[in-house]
Amino acid sequence: MYQAAIVEDEREMLRYMKERMEREFTARSLPVSFDLFSSGKGFLGMVSEHYHYDMVFLDIEMPDIDGITVCRRVREVAPGTLVVFISNKKELVFQTFEVQPFRFIRKSQFDLLVSALTDSVCAELAKRNPSILKIVEARSGDLYSFDINTIRYIEAQGKICRIVTGSTDTIVRCRLMDLEKELAGHHFLKPHRSYLVNCRYIFYIGKNEIMLTDRGTVPVSRGKQEAVKQQFMLYTIG
């Protein structure tokens, strides 16, 4: 049984979201129990009691404490929790980058997107068992194995690739184009001919660079900024 929380100050919407998502998860044979909170403060009170939620569906604009602040506190105690922002303020999506939400959808499009959202959540939960990237070097025959979810970015340097995770920086003799094919479907962007970047680690997209959550940077090729932003937006909304 998975545990979910919905945090929404509009009580009618709160009940409606619960009913819709219960139907969607039941239809997919995924057992989910929902707790409802009409304020961020009330939800954080439960979290402070060390209650774990696998997923949180969270409004951003609430009267007592805003959703981004709530998510920041959740990240401190449970970084693996799937957080989905549901808000009518589309312009706030970029402000959510620092807390790495799983998805951002507009409240006015909830009915339209709830089915796809549920599919995305189910797929992500199924992937929580590590997805592995295996690379066999052609000349040496050496085998490398990486948990894809931990890869922050990959940089091509001539005939080798530098694979950067949160704890390692590994040089492997391989081609970036081959890795790009292997990583298709795992939410990697190609902002520059020499880089692949994992969307889950993007904090900020500027004119000439992407800033990652560890404050490292990756270049964006001239003219690719808008395309990169659109790809990242598609990732955040599922």
Secondary structure, DSSP 8 states (H G I E B T S, - for coil): -EEEEEE-S-HHHHHHHHHHHHHHHHHTT--EEEEEESSHHHHHHHHHTT---SEEEE-S--SSS-HHHHHHHHHHH-TT-EEEEEES-GGGGGGGGGG--SEEEEGGGHHHHHHHHHHHHHHHHHHTS--EEEEE-TTT--EEEEEGGGEEEEEEETTEEEEEESS-EEEE---HHHHHHHTTTS-EEEEETTEEEEGGGEEEE-SSEEEETTS-EEE--TT-HHHHHHHHHHHHH-
